[in-house]
Amino acid sequence: MSNLPIPPNSPEAEMAVLGSMMIEKEATERALEILDESHFHVAAHRTIFRVLEALNRADKAIDLVTVGEELSRIKQLDTIGGMSVLTDMLHKVATAAHVEHYARIVHDKAVLRELIRTASSILQDCYSEKEPTLLLDEAQAQIMTVAQRQTANKFADTKEMMQKAIEHMELLHKNKNSVTGVATGFKQFDSMTAGLHPGNLILIAGRPGHGKTSLAMNIAVNIIMKSANRSVAFFSMEMDKSDIACRLISCQAGISMQKVRSGYFKREQWGDLTSAAARLAETSLFVDDSAGLSVLEVRGRARRLANDLRKKGKPLSLIIIDYLQLMHGSSRRTENRQQEVAEISRGLKFLARDLGIPVIALSQLSRRVEDKARSDGRPQLSDLRDSGSLEQDADVVAFIFREAASRAHDLSLDPKKAEIILAKQRQGPTGVVHVHFDPELTRFGNLDATAEEPWHDEQASFT
């Protein structure tokens, strides 16, 4: 005799749902919005539900007689226990008014059973002694699949939508702040985008040597240095944390990274370095330098950090991924790189929406941008590497362009000139932001002449 516990189920709730569906057509519609055949634990109940669903789909009458006739036609009436079973279901409920309540009970029991099956599968995989990293990936993927299947699609009516929109507009009008999201510290960029907004995926792309990582680090430092209540998570898959720390200190102290790395800085500059390190130590920058993370690992670690920070009253403000092409999907066995990048892209967008914070993902550009046929060498959306889904999933796509880096042989070009090209923005204009770049400090900054001016570009367009 088995000692295994009975899986979570409620035969009474299942009967109440089916009885309600046979009483009223509207109850059938409401139940079908919540349940499908797999949610029923009792085999006979699954059969009856399948018949009710088929009758509704065919727009036929649903009652005791029609359900019994259909079960008889498909030779399942005796299998489910005869007409007496259907009659008992009708007697279980006096009204169909509570069908949604019964359906939710059935649905929740089904979720618990699915979680048990998933956990059992994960347990068996653990005994097989597969590679732990792969097991963690697969376990997270299975749990995430269960969670995503249970997400209910809720429609908001126009009354609710309009009320919330007006309340938001009223707040914006009252505060009159051109930056309503997280400010990056780059005045023109913030004026064009109104900051980095919750739930948005921001793609910053460029060719090697143009400063993607430097710009991302500048944004992170600008955010955490401006407010003690803001936190940033930085996933670095290319640089280790010691290199990042040195780079941050060098940049804050205003001392060439080359001098810091070689040790050839002036003795009197030591105080500047220690002072910069002390200031940075008081901020909330969290660095994960694990190499080759999967999108599921990033999402899992980001969620845990966000939950920990929320408990401390210092919510996570921004996540930065450096860089996207060094990540992999939920399975290392993916053969098609474009599909894998598409999965990563969707996963990061889901993370941004799930946590309600902006996510910046750095990305490489294809070599097409270096095509000699290009008149100016500036990148385009078609240059995004590995997958068209990057452009599709991103809310903002920005390119880093330094002409001096693109044409290193031309010594007449100013190495301190740089552009942030806003190539795509769902909720705002596209255009070019001109910024200053310091090659020695690998630091971007506002142009002095325009740092405090409102953004304006006659050639900008909305997308």
TORNUKE-940491 format. One record per residue (C-alpha): residue number from 1; residue in one letter; y, z, x. Coordinates in steps of 0.001 Angstrom, whole numbers, m for minus. Layout:
BEGIN
+-----+--------+---------+---------+---------+
! num ! residu !       Y !       Z !       X !
+-----+--------+---------+---------+---------+
! NUM !      a !       Y !       Z !       X !
...
+-----+--------+---------+---------+---------+
***
This chain:
BEGIN
+-----+--------+---------+---------+---------+
! num ! residu !       Y !       Z !       X !
+-----+--------+---------+---------+---------+
!   1 !      m !       0 !       0 !       0 !
!   2 !      s !    3362 !   m1047 !    1450 !
!   3 !      n !    5962 !    1599 !    2279 !
!   4 !      l !    8773 !    m936 !    2520 !
!   5 !      p !   11767 !     m61 !     323 !
!   6 !      i !   12501 !   m2256 !   m2683 !
!   7 !      p !   15347 !   m4702 !   m1930 !
!   8 !      p !   18599 !   m3952 !   m3800 !
!   9 !      n !   18471 !   m5488 !   m7282 !
!  10 !      s !   19401 !   m4771 !  m10887 !
!  11 !      p !   17082 !   m6372 !  m13482 !
!  12 !      e !   19188 !   m4820 !  m16259 !
!  13 !      a !   22385 !   m6468 !  m14996 !
!  14 !      e !   20560 !   m9792 !  m14586 !
!  15 !      m !   19312 !   m9602 !  m18195 !
!  16 !      a !   22796 !   m8636 !  m19414 !
!  17 !      v !   24339 !  m11666 !  m17691 !
!  18 !      l !   21769 !  m14063 !  m19153 !
!  19 !      g !   22104 !  m12497 !  m22619 !
!  20 !      s !   25900 !  m12826 !  m22471 !
!  21 !      m !   25571 !  m16482 !  m21451 !
!  22 !      m !   23435 !  m17166 !  m24540 !
!  23 !      i !   25990 !  m15499 !  m26818 !
!  24 !      e !   29139 !  m17384 !  m25805 !
!  25 !      k !   29841 !  m20641 !  m23970 !
!  26 !      e !   32949 !  m19206 !  m22294 !
!  27 !      a !   30798 !  m16393 !  m20880 !
!  28 !      t !   28528 !  m19054 !  m19396 !
!  29 !      e !   31499 !  m20673 !  m17639 !
!  30 !      r !   32679 !  m17324 !  m16236 !
!  31 !      a !   29207 !  m16417 !  m14989 !
!  32 !      l !   28774 !  m19806 !  m13296 !
!  33 !      e !   32011 !  m19223 !  m11361 !
!  34 !      i !   30485 !  m16123 !   m9766 !
!  35 !      l !   26746 !  m16735 !   m9601 !
!  36 !      d !   24189 !  m19331 !   m8676 !
!  37 !      e !   20415 !  m19341 !   m9027 !
!  38 !      s !   19820 !  m17648 !   m5662 !
!  39 !      h !   21674 !  m14496 !   m6729 !
!  40 !      f !   18895 !  m13502 !   m9169 !
!  41 !      h !   16105 !  m11315 !   m7801 !
!  42 !      v !   13583 !  m11734 !  m10662 !
!  43 !      a !   11871 !  m15146 !  m10556 !
!  44 !      a !   11864 !  m15505 !  m14380 !
!  45 !      h !   15599 !  m14810 !  m14445 !
!  46 !      r !   16190 !  m17555 !  m11887 !
!  47 !      t !   14328 !  m20009 !  m14112 !
!  48 !      i !   16344 !  m19030 !  m17204 !
!  49 !      f !   19629 !  m19250 !  m15301 !
!  50 !      r !   18670 !  m22718 !  m14046 !
!  51 !      v !   18104 !  m23839 !  m17656 !
!  52 !      l !   21421 !  m22316 !  m18813 !
!  53 !      e !   23214 !  m24096 !  m15980 !
!  54 !      a !   21568 !  m27429 !  m16873 !
!  55 !      l !   22469 !  m27102 !  m20565 !
!  56 !      n !   26064 !  m26285 !  m19688 !
!  57 !      r !   26270 !  m29226 !  m17293 !
!  58 !      a !   24978 !  m31529 !  m20052 !
!  59 !      d !   27558 !  m30022 !  m22428 !
!  60 !      k !   24831 !  m28968 !  m24882 !
!  61 !      a !   24823 !  m25944 !  m27155 !
!  62 !      i !   23584 !  m22740 !  m25533 !
!  63 !      d !   21798 !  m20185 !  m27701 !
!  64 !      l !   18406 !  m18595 !  m28172 !
!  65 !      v !   16925 !  m21704 !  m29799 !
!  66 !      t !   18185 !  m24328 !  m27339 !
!  67 !      v !   17231 !  m22249 !  m24299 !
!  68 !      g !   13756 !  m21619 !  m25733 !
!  69 !      e !   13298 !  m25321 !  m26543 !
!  70 !      e !   14349 !  m26389 !  m23030 !
!  71 !      l !   12022 !  m23844 !  m21404 !
!  72 !      s !    9200 !  m25101 !  m23589 !
!  73 !      r !    9988 !  m28733 !  m22721 !
!  74 !      i !    9737 !  m28049 !  m18980 !
!  75 !      k !    6627 !  m25909 !  m19584 !
!  76 !      q !    8229 !  m22689 !  m18335 !
!  77 !      l !    8456 !  m20663 !  m21563 !
!  78 !      d !    5122 !  m18911 !  m21058 !
!  79 !      t !    5873 !  m18441 !  m17362 !
!  80 !      i !    8995 !  m16384 !  m18117 !
!  81 !      g !    7150 !  m14279 !  m20729 !
!  82 !      g !    7805 !  m16148 !  m23970 !
!  83 !      m !   10537 !  m16021 !  m26580 !
!  84 !      s !   10331 !  m12220 !  m26717 !
!  85 !      v !   11925 !  m12037 !  m23252 !
!  86 !      l !   14890 !  m14136 !  m24391 !
!  87 !      t !   15235 !  m12007 !  m27516 !
!  88 !      d !   15239 !   m8825 !  m25417 !
!  89 !      m !   18071 !  m10263 !  m23326 !
!  90 !      l !   20184 !  m10890 !  m26410 !
!  91 !      h !   19542 !   m7354 !  m27605 !
!  92 !      k !   20678 !   m5983 !  m24203 !
!  93 !      v !   24298 !   m6880 !  m24934 !
!  94 !      a !   26311 !   m6616 !  m28137 !
!  95 !      t !   29151 !   m8735 !  m26795 !
!  96 !      a !   29772 !  m11222 !  m23986 !
!  97 !      a !   33096 !   m9585 !  m23074 !
!  98 !      h !   31647 !   m7802 !  m20025 !
!  99 !      v !   29840 !  m10772 !  m18490 !
! 100 !      e !   32014 !  m10769 !  m15333 !
! 101 !      h !   31256 !   m7089 !  m14713 !
! 102 !      y !   27501 !   m7713 !  m15005 !
! 103 !      a !   27793 !  m10843 !  m12837 !
! 104 !      r !   29562 !   m8883 !  m10078 !
! 105 !      i !   26720 !   m6348 !  m10018 !
! 106 !      v !   24160 !   m9153 !   m9656 !
! 107 !      h !   26301 !  m10850 !   m6992 !
! 108 !      d !   26765 !   m7667 !   m4923 !
! 109 !      k !   23042 !   m6867 !   m4990 !
! 110 !      a !   22355 !  m10409 !   m3757 !
! 111 !      v !   24826 !   m9956 !    m885 !
! 112 !      l !   23030 !   m6761 !     167 !
! 113 !      r !   19683 !   m8575 !     118 !
! 114 !      e !   21087 !  m11406 !    2211 !
! 115 !      l !   22499 !   m8945 !    4737 !
! 116 !      i !   19090 !   m7268 !    4961 !
! 117 !      r !   17420 !  m10656 !    5571 !
! 118 !      t !   20025 !  m11533 !    8194 !
! 119 !      a !   19680 !   m8172 !    9933 !
! 120 !      s !   15870 !   m8535 !    9915 !
! 121 !      s !   16182 !  m11995 !   11476 !
! 122 !      i !   18511 !  m10639 !   14158 !
! 123 !      l !   16069 !   m7782 !   14832 !
! 124 !      q !   13166 !  m10211 !   15287 !
! 125 !      d !   15260 !  m12342 !   17650 !
! 126 !      c !   16024 !   m9251 !   19731 !
! 127 !      y !   12288 !   m8581 !   20179 !
! 128 !      s !   11866 !  m12139 !   21438 !
! 129 !      e !   13999 !  m11182 !   24479 !
! 130 !      k !   16254 !  m14208 !   24354 !
! 131 !      e !   19381 !  m14316 !   26496 !
! 132 !      p !   21597 !  m11428 !   25210 !
! 133 !      t !   24784 !  m13507 !   25238 !
! 134 !      l !   23118 !  m16200 !   23133 !
! 135 !      l !   21707 !  m13550 !   20776 !
! 136 !      l !   25160 !  m12023 !   20281 !
! 137 !      d !   26589 !  m15466 !   19515 !
! 138 !      e !   23846 !  m16226 !   16980 !
! 139 !      a !   24077 !  m12772 !   15381 !
! 140 !      q !   27831 !  m13062 !   14903 !
! 141 !      a !   27396 !  m16587 !   13529 !
! 142 !      q !   24810 !  m15426 !   10971 !
! 143 !      i !   26934 !  m12488 !    9803 !
! 144 !      m !   30012 !  m14730 !    9647 !
! 145 !      t !   28069 !  m17231 !    7528 !
! 146 !      v !   27198 !  m14503 !    5023 !
! 147 !      a !   30813 !  m13330 !    4918 !
! 148 !      q !   32224 !  m16827 !    4419 !
! 149 !      r !   29761 !  m17582 !    1594 !
! 150 !      q !   30915 !  m14512 !    m294 !
! 151 !      t !   34610 !  m15361 !     m72 !
! 152 !      a !   35775 !  m15978 !   m3616 !
! 153 !      n !   38120 !  m18867 !   m4295 !
! 154 !      k !   40971 !  m17535 !   m6391 !
! 155 !      f !   43586 !  m19748 !   m7975 !
! 156 !      a !   47112 !  m18413 !   m8187 !
! 157 !      d !   49049 !  m19524 !  m11245 !
! 158 !      t !   52553 !  m20936 !  m10917 !
! 159 !      k !   54165 !  m17811 !  m12372 !
! 160 !      e !   52720 !  m15648 !   m9599 !
! 161 !      m !   53493 !  m18256 !   m6928 !
! 162 !      m !   57097 !  m18753 !   m8007 !
! 163 !      q !   57783 !  m15030 !   m8265 !
! 164 !      k !   56533 !  m14385 !   m4733 !
! 165 !      a !   58421 !  m17396 !   m3374 !
! 166 !      i !   61718 !  m16240 !   m4921 !
! 167 !      e !   61197 !  m12689 !   m3621 !
! 168 !      h !   60601 !  m14104 !    m124 !
! 169 !      m !   63694 !  m16335 !    m343 !
! 170 !      e !   65785 !  m13399 !   m1547 !
! 171 !      l !   64678 !  m11342 !    1446 !
! 172 !      l !   65491 !  m14212 !    3833 !
! 173 !      h !   68923 !  m14660 !    2234 !
! 174 !      k !   69651 !  m10960 !    2494 !
! 175 !      n !   68661 !  m10724 !    6164 !
! 176 !      k !   70048 !  m14142 !    7186 !
! 177 !      n !   67940 !  m14330 !   10341 !
! 178 !      s !   67188 !  m17747 !   11819 !
! 179 !      v !   63990 !  m16335 !   13366 !
! 180 !      t !   61661 !  m15039 !   10658 !
! 181 !      g !   58486 !  m15023 !   12755 !
! 182 !      v !   57723 !  m13638 !   16216 !
! 183 !      a !   60506 !  m14696 !   18610 !
! 184 !      t !   59297 !  m16395 !   21805 !
! 185 !      g !   62543 !  m15719 !   23684 !
! 186 !      f !   63309 !  m19446 !   23973 !
! 187 !      k !   66419 !  m19807 !   21817 !
! 188 !      q !   66237 !  m23488 !   20896 !
! 189 !      f !   62485 !  m23359 !   20308 !
! 190 !      d !   62861 !  m20320 !   18045 !
! 191 !      s !   65706 !  m22001 !   16172 !
! 192 !      m !   63551 !  m25060 !   15487 !
! 193 !      t !   60426 !  m23136 !   14499 !
! 194 !      a !   61990 !  m19897 !   13150 !
! 195 !      g !   59536 !  m18157 !   15495 !
! 196 !      l !   55750 !  m17957 !   15539 !
! 197 !      h !   54469 !  m17293 !   12038 !
! 198 !      p !   51492 !  m15265 !   10774 !
! 199 !      g !   48366 !  m17338 !   10210 !
! 200 !      n !   49607 !  m20269 !   12295 !
! 201 !      l !   47678 !  m22000 !   15081 !
! 202 !      i !   50095 !  m23177 !   17770 !
! 203 !      l !   48787 !  m25681 !   20298 !
! 204 !      i !   50589 !  m25912 !   23661 !
! 205 !      a !   49274 !  m28846 !   25668 !
! 206 !      g !   50042 !  m30493 !   28983 !
! 207 !      r !   48574 !  m32033 !   32093 !
! 208 !      p !   47527 !  m29748 !   34993 !
! 209 !      g !   50491 !  m28491 !   37000 !
! 210 !      h !   53051 !  m28783 !   34207 !
! 211 !      g !   53093 !  m25050 !   33433 !
! 212 !      k !   51060 !  m24361 !   30281 !
! 213 !      t !   49875 !  m20978 !   31506 !
! 214 !      s !   53309 !  m20081 !   32856 !
! 215 !      l !   54967 !  m20822 !   29526 !
! 216 !      a !   52342 !  m18819 !   27629 !
! 217 !      m !   52774 !  m15850 !   29982 !
! 218 !      n !   56568 !  m16104 !   29671 !
! 219 !      i !   56264 !  m15976 !   25881 !
! 220 !      a !   53904 !  m12989 !   26065 !
! 221 !      v !   56231 !  m11042 !   28372 !
! 222 !      n !   59314 !  m11921 !   26312 !
! 223 !      i !   57598 !  m10474 !   23237 !
! 224 !      i !   56263 !   m7238 !   24740 !
! 225 !      m !   59391 !   m6506 !   26811 !
! 226 !      k !   61691 !   m6941 !   23817 !
! 227 !      s !   59883 !   m4530 !   21505 !
! 228 !      a !   57703 !   m1509 !   22286 !
! 229 !      n !   55986 !   m1973 !   18917 !
! 230 !      r !   54645 !   m5455 !   19673 !
! 231 !      s !   51290 !   m6178 !   21292 !
! 232 !      v !   49824 !   m9384 !   22713 !
! 233 !      a !   46187 !  m10267 !   23455 !
! 234 !      f !   45737 !  m12753 !   26315 !
! 235 !      f !   42322 !  m14413 !   26750 !
! 236 !      s !   42349 !  m15914 !   30246 !
! 237 !      m !   39304 !  m18024 !   31052 !
! 238 !      e !   40826 !  m19623 !   34131 !
! 239 !      m !   42600 !  m16786 !   35996 !
! 240 !      d !   41276 !  m13276 !   36590 !
! 241 !      k !   43299 !  m10210 !   35619 !
! 242 !      s !   44355 !   m9360 !   39189 !
! 243 !      d !   45952 !  m12813 !   39615 !
! 244 !      i !   47635 !  m12449 !   36232 !
! 245 !      a !   48999 !   m9021 !   37192 !
! 246 !      c !   50424 !  m10344 !   40481 !
! 247 !      r !   51962 !  m13315 !   38724 !
! 248 !      l !   53599 !  m11117 !   36073 !
! 249 !      i !   55013 !   m8703 !   38678 !
! 250 !      s !   56310 !  m11564 !   40840 !
! 251 !      c !   58007 !  m13182 !   37871 !
! 252 !      q !   59578 !   m9935 !   36640 !
! 253 !      a !   60726 !   m8922 !   40115 !
! 254 !      g !   62199 !  m12368 !   40809 !
! 255 !      i !   60235 !  m12782 !   44037 !
! 256 !      s !   58369 !  m15965 !   44946 !
! 257 !      m !   54673 !  m15816 !   44090 !
! 258 !      q !   53868 !  m17513 !   47396 !
! 259 !      k !   55629 !  m14705 !   49287 !
! 260 !      v !   53846 !  m12063 !   47256 !
! 261 !      r !   50432 !  m13658 !   47825 !
! 262 !      s !   50994 !  m14034 !   51561 !
! 263 !      g !   52702 !  m10657 !   51979 !
! 264 !      y !   55763 !  m12278 !   53556 !
! 265 !      f !   58348 !  m10614 !   51331 !
! 266 !      k !   61182 !   m8463 !   52620 !
! 267 !      r !   60586 !   m4742 !   52943 !
! 268 !      e !   63564 !   m3975 !   50696 !
! 269 !      q !   61947 !   m6063 !   47940 !
! 270 !      w !   59080 !   m3600 !   47654 !
! 271 !      g !   61139 !   m1451 !   45293 !
! 272 !      d !   61715 !   m4473 !   43027 !
! 273 !      l !   57990 !   m5130 !   42865 !
! 274 !      t !   57025 !   m1531 !   42057 !
! 275 !      s !   59823 !   m1287 !   39497 !
! 276 !      a !   58625 !   m4481 !   37788 !
! 277 !      a !   55054 !   m3189 !   37765 !
! 278 !      a !   56193 !     110 !   36211 !
! 279 !      r !   58073 !   m1698 !   33438 !
! 280 !      l !   55102 !   m3925 !   32667 !
! 281 !      a !   52741 !    m937 !   32690 !
! 282 !      e !   54606 !     533 !   29714 !
! 283 !      t !   54093 !   m2575 !   27573 !
! 284 !      s !   51183 !   m3578 !   25330 !
! 285 !      l !   49665 !   m6659 !   26937 !
! 286 !      f !   45866 !   m6760 !   26716 !
! 287 !      v !   44064 !   m9191 !   29019 !
! 288 !      d !   40454 !  m10356 !   28699 !
! 289 !      d !   39485 !  m12492 !   31704 !
! 290 !      s !   35877 !  m13183 !   30668 !
! 291 !      a !   34907 !  m16745 !   31524 !
! 292 !      g !   33472 !  m19238 !   29046 !
! 293 !      l !   33809 !  m17208 !   25861 !
! 294 !      s !   32592 !  m18671 !   22599 !
! 295 !      v !   34895 !  m18903 !   19611 !
! 296 !      l !   32824 !  m16198 !   17920 !
! 297 !      e !   33219 !  m13867 !   20896 !
! 298 !      v !   36974 !  m14394 !   20925 !
! 299 !      r !   37175 !  m13732 !   17199 !
! 300 !      g !   35018 !  m10615 !   17460 !
! 301 !      r !   36995 !   m9143 !   20362 !
! 302 !      a !   40336 !   m9997 !   18781 !
! 303 !      r !   39334 !   m8336 !   15504 !
! 304 !      r !   38239 !   m5149 !   17258 !
! 305 !      l !   41478 !   m4980 !   19241 !
! 306 !      a !   43556 !   m5661 !   16139 !
! 307 !      n !   41765 !   m2881 !   14234 !
! 308 !      d !   42219 !    m402 !   17108 !
! 309 !      l !   45929 !   m1213 !   17437 !
! 310 !      r !   46464 !   m1000 !   13685 !
! 311 !      k !   45107 !    2553 !   13694 !
! 312 !      k !   47615 !    3426 !   16439 !
! 313 !      g !   50511 !    1959 !   14451 !
! 314 !      k !   51104 !    m867 !   16922 !
! 315 !      p !   49793 !   m4036 !   15233 !
! 316 !      l !   48748 !   m7069 !   17234 !
! 317 !      s !   51605 !   m9610 !   17239 !
! 318 !      l !   50103 !  m12611 !   19034 !
! 319 !      i !   46859 !  m13965 !   20507 !
! 320 !      i !   46947 !  m16430 !   23422 !
! 321 !      i !   43921 !  m18497 !   24537 !
! 322 !      d !   44049 !  m19997 !   28051 !
! 323 !      y !   42607 !  m22478 !   27596 !
! 324 !      l !   40743 !  m24166 !   24748 !
! 325 !      q !   38604 !  m26587 !   26781 !
! 326 !      l !   37045 !  m23668 !   28696 !
! 327 !      m !   35632 !  m22211 !   25469 !
! 328 !      h !   32388 !  m23193 !   23808 !
! 329 !      g !   31151 !  m23205 !   20236 !
! 330 !      s !   28779 !  m20805 !   18537 !
! 331 !      s !   25811 !  m22446 !   20259 !
! 332 !      r !   25611 !  m23614 !   23858 !
! 333 !      r !   23144 !  m26281 !   22761 !
! 334 !      t !   25787 !  m28476 !   21118 !
! 335 !      e !   25482 !  m31975 !   22556 !
! 336 !      n !   28582 !  m33532 !   20996 !
! 337 !      r !   31676 !  m32104 !   22693 !
! 338 !      q !   34001 !  m33413 !   19990 !
! 339 !      q !   32075 !  m31504 !   17316 !
! 340 !      e !   32119 !  m28400 !   19491 !
! 341 !      v !   35891 !  m28579 !   20007 !
! 342 !      a !   36319 !  m29139 !   16268 !
! 343 !      e !   34330 !  m25956 !   15635 !
! 344 !      i !   36476 !  m24050 !   18155 !
! 345 !      s !   39663 !  m25386 !   16588 !
! 346 !      r !   38592 !  m24385 !   13072 !
! 347 !      g !   37455 !  m20999 !   14350 !
! 348 !      l !   40836 !  m20247 !   15918 !
! 349 !      k !   42663 !  m21348 !   12777 !
! 350 !      f !   40392 !  m19106 !   10723 !
! 351 !      l !   41127 !  m16229 !   13141 !
! 352 !      a !   44893 !  m16718 !   12734 !
! 353 !      r !   44627 !  m16684 !    8941 !
! 354 !      d !   42087 !  m13874 !    8846 !
! 355 !      l !   44181 !  m11491 !   10995 !
! 356 !      g !   47492 !  m12779 !    9667 !
! 357 !      i !   49002 !  m13301 !   13126 !
! 358 !      p !   49943 !  m16394 !   15175 !
! 359 !      v !   47433 !  m17746 !   17698 !
! 360 !      i !   48562 !  m19862 !   20669 !
! 361 !      a !   45847 !  m22037 !   22198 !
! 362 !      l !   46548 !  m23898 !   25426 !
! 363 !      s !   44981 !  m27317 !   25781 !
! 364 !      q !   44516 !  m30015 !   28376 !
! 365 !      l !   45693 !  m33566 !   27767 !
! 366 !      s !   43630 !  m36650 !   28480 !
! 367 !      r !   44424 !  m38855 !   31462 !
! 368 !      r !   45839 !  m41500 !   29127 !
! 369 !      v !   49188 !  m39763 !   29456 !
! 370 !      e !   49250 !  m40942 !   33096 !
! 371 !      d !   48814 !  m44585 !   32090 !
! 372 !      k !   51217 !  m46681 !   34143 !
! 373 !      a !   51990 !  m48737 !   31060 !
! 374 !      r !   53813 !  m45728 !   29613 !
! 375 !      s !   57532 !  m46201 !   30090 !
! 376 !      d !   58436 !  m42496 !   30368 !
! 377 !      g !   55114 !  m40684 !   30781 !
! 378 !      r !   55785 !  m38291 !   27907 !
! 379 !      p !   52680 !  m37098 !   26055 !
! 380 !      q !   51827 !  m38056 !   22480 !
! 381 !      l !   49578 !  m36536 !   19817 !
! 382 !      s !   46946 !  m39173 !   20584 !
! 383 !      d !   46657 !  m37709 !   24108 !
! 384 !      l !   45075 !  m34466 !   22867 !
! 385 !      r !   41757 !  m34145 !   24610 !
! 386 !      d !   38244 !  m34036 !   23104 !
! 387 !      s !   38944 !  m33978 !   19362 !
! 388 !      g !   41288 !  m35237 !   16672 !
! 389 !      s !   40694 !  m31947 !   14841 !
! 390 !      l !   43092 !  m30236 !   17263 !
! 391 !      e !   46012 !  m32132 !   15784 !
! 392 !      q !   44662 !  m31638 !   12270 !
! 393 !      d !   44079 !  m27865 !   12475 !
! 394 !      a !   47211 !  m26921 !   14426 !
! 395 !      d !   50326 !  m25946 !   12489 !
! 396 !      v !   52487 !  m26600 !   15561 !
! 397 !      v !   51753 !  m28898 !   18501 !
! 398 !      a !   54036 !  m28595 !   21536 !
! 399 !      f !   53781 !  m30473 !   24824 !
! 400 !      i !   55031 !  m29281 !   28210 !
! 401 !      f !   56617 !  m32118 !   30161 !
! 402 !      r !   58144 !  m31970 !   33636 !
! 403 !      e !   59060 !  m35376 !   34925 !
! 404 !      a !   59159 !  m34090 !   38514 !
! 405 !      a !   55517 !  m33003 !   38157 !
! 406 !      s !   54502 !  m36356 !   36635 !
! 407 !      r !   56204 !  m38358 !   39394 !
! 408 !      a !   55782 !  m36146 !   42436 !
! 409 !      h !   56528 !  m39093 !   44736 !
! 410 !      d !   60077 !  m39413 !   43356 !
! 411 !      l !   62076 !  m36793 !   45275 !
! 412 !      s !   65257 !  m37605 !   43330 !
! 413 !      l !   63907 !  m35864 !   40200 !
! 414 !      d !   65046 !  m32309 !   39534 !
! 415 !      p !   61976 !  m29979 !   39659 !
! 416 !      k !   63854 !  m27408 !   37565 !
! 417 !      k !   64151 !  m29619 !   34498 !
! 418 !      a !   61505 !  m29228 !   31835 !
! 419 !      e !   60962 !  m30131 !   28194 !
! 420 !      i !   59046 !  m28537 !   25357 !
! 421 !      i !   58271 !  m31442 !   23040 !
! 422 !      l !   57634 !  m30356 !   19465 !
! 423 !      a !   55383 !  m33209 !   18377 !
! 424 !      k !   54156 !  m31625 !   15148 !
! 425 !      q !   55352 !  m28841 !   12887 !
! 426 !      r !   54099 !  m28419 !    9330 !
! 427 !      q !   57081 !  m26433 !    8136 !
! 428 !      g !   59935 !  m27740 !   10250 !
! 429 !      p !   61457 !  m30474 !   12392 !
! 430 !      t !   60080 !  m32146 !   15471 !
! 431 !      g !   62193 !  m32762 !   18541 !
! 432 !      v !   62748 !  m31829 !   22167 !
! 433 !      v !   63755 !  m28456 !   23602 !
! 434 !      h !   65241 !  m28602 !   27097 !
! 435 !      v !   64422 !  m25574 !   29236 !
! 436 !      h !   64871 !  m24410 !   32819 !
! 437 !      f !   61873 !  m24098 !   35161 !
! 438 !      d !   61833 !  m22095 !   38374 !
! 439 !      p !   59049 !  m23527 !   40602 !
! 440 !      e !   59035 !  m20546 !   42975 !
! 441 !      l !   58582 !  m18000 !   40217 !
! 442 !      t !   56665 !  m20387 !   37911 !
! 443 !      r !   58987 !  m19165 !   35179 !
! 444 !      f !   60544 !  m20973 !   32242 !
! 445 !      g !   63878 !  m19916 !   30798 !
! 446 !      n !   66725 !  m20955 !   28529 !
! 447 !      l !   69344 !  m23357 !   29822 !
! 448 !      d !   72449 !  m21219 !   30399 !
! 449 !      a !   74745 !  m23685 !   28678 !
! 450 !      t !   72766 !  m23701 !   25439 !
! 451 !      a !   71010 !  m20328 !   25477 !
! 452 !      e !   73137 !  m18899 !   22677 !
! 453 !      e !   73889 !  m22116 !   20797 !
! 454 !      p !   72147 !  m22959 !   17508 !
! 455 !      w !   69641 !  m25770 !   17853 !
! 456 !      h !   70761 !  m29262 !   16954 !
! 457 !      d !   69140 !  m32616 !   17577 !
! 458 !      e !   70296 !  m35693 !   15701 !
! 459 !      q !   67017 !  m37460 !   16452 !
! 460 !      a !   64790 !  m34704 !   15101 !
! 461 !      s !   62610 !  m35408 !   12108 !
! 462 !      f !   60511 !  m33400 !    9670 !
! 463 !      t !   56745 !  m33958 !    9426 !
+-----+--------+---------+---------+---------+
***
